[in-house]
């Protein structure tokens, strides 16, 4: 089962790293380039960066799960859950920034 997590983790990390390039390849512009209002443009740039790090963190968590056989089982679970918790905090930050901008408008 670990090859699935290794492959999925590698693909997820690469998607996080090359997110902007993949959007351009598909013909989409990032939201920070589309929006013209300065405050919303800045927050969309922050949200894009948080989203990028969220995907990378999830990918690293999947890689740790895939490498679970080489690491002690308890340690790999703790590292993976810690990375998942960090991803959850990033998601909450994205939601908070979005709601703050929505209320400010």
FENKAKA-V668053 format. One record per residue. OMEGA is omega in degrees with one decimal (none if undefined). Layout:
((OMEGA) (OMEGA))
This chain:
((-176.7) (177.3) (177.2) (-178.1) (177.3) (179.6) (-179.3) (177.7) (179.0) (179.0) (-179.7) (177.9) (179.1) (176.4) (178.0) (-178.7) (-175.1) (-178.0) (-177.7) (179.7) (178.3) (176.9) (179.4) (178.7) (178.4) (177.0) (178.9) (173.2) (174.7) (-176.8) (-179.8) (176.5) (-177.5) (-175.8) (-177.4) (178.5) (-172.4) (-178.2) (-179.3) (177.6) (179.4) (-179.3) (177.2) (175.0) (178.2) (179.4) (177.0) (179.2) (177.4) (177.7) (178.0) (179.3) (176.0) (-179.4) (178.8) (179.4) (175.8) (178.7) (178.2) (176.3) (177.0) (177.2) (178.0) (176.4) (178.4) (178.6) (-176.9) (-179.4) (179.5) (177.6) (171.8) (-173.0) (-178.4) (-178.0) (-179.8) (177.4) (-179.7) (179.4) (-179.2) (179.4) (175.6) (177.8) (176.0) (176.6) (176.5) (176.3) (177.3) (176.4) (176.7) (178.0) (176.4) (177.1) (177.8) (179.0) (179.0) (178.6) (179.2) (179.8) (177.9) (178.2) (179.5) (178.8) (-178.1) (-178.9) (none))
